[in-house]
Amino acid sequence: MSRNLQAYAWGLKCLMLTPLYFENWYSLFRFPSVGIVRKFKLKFSFSTIIDLVWGINIIHDNFFGKQYDWLKCKDKIVVDIGANMGDTAILFTTHGAKKVYAYEPFPYQFDIAKTNIALNGMQDRIELHRVAVDARKGTMRLNSGYSAGNQSIIPVQRGLKTEITTLSTIIDKYHPQILKCDCEGSEYGTILSTPIEELRCFEQIMIEYHKQGSADLEAHLQKAGFKTEVEGYIKKWNCGIIKASKAGQA
């Protein structure tokens, strides 16, 4: 099967799950639309059918698949690197997070996240930044058009000027206790450039790793006193999740 046919088949499979996840599924195919997630009563905005396909996949993994339920967010300060459509920041808030500082550098995804946070009345508990997080501070230009939420921070010549910050800066400013990092390759620069004594402020860390594997990230976290567990889920792309916790936090 060609790559295009595989993508269409995957998209159709996702759309067939719409009634399973949304109370008002019958009204979602007139765009723009707002879906109400079953059980959680949360609202998410969709501007195109492509956004809906990606949104269904994300809601399946994060809300019904409970991918992030391992993190104990109640009454904690959470940093969310790679906020995408605001789904994890909203999830952490639903789980009782005291405050979520969310970072999404791509304008298209940032605008969706901002809309979704407002739809759920969570502006006072989620602080959203259109800022990239990487190894060094600076600026870059990023694509200001459509993005699917699974792109790396690759600079372009005629994009929107975007600030880059570091995890060390975020730690120093907000003193967080929980970290979620899903930033399509930037996790290596972000985590490995952060001194181990600074990483120790976290009680739990959850990282999605891409292509370069988990070994270097695990070694750095273990030096900071974390116990790590790896779940690989796309072996051919060497992608997976690292769960890191201190003693008594797992």
FENKA-V843367 format. One line per field, one symbol per residue. phi: phi as a letter, one per 30 degrees, with the letter a starting at -180 (. if undefined). burial: # if it has 9 or more other ideal C-beta (glycine too) atoms within 8 Angstrom, else .. A space follows every 50 residues. Layout:
phi=???
burial=???
This chain:
phi=.ddddddddddddddddeddcbdcedcdcccdbbccdeidhccbcbcbdd eddddddddeddccdhecdddcceiccccccjdhdidddddddddjedab ccbbddeddeddddddddecicddcbccbdbdbadbdlbacceccebcjb cddcdbdbcddbdccbdedddddchdcbbcbbbhjddddddddceddddd ddcbbbbccbidicedddddddddjcccbcbdbbddchclbccbbdeicd
burial=.....#..#.#..##.##..##..#..#..#.#####....#####..#. #############....#..###..##################.#.#.## ##########.#########.#..##.#.#####.....####...#.#. #.#.....#..#.########..#.###################.#.##. .#########...#.###.###.#.###.#.#.....#########....
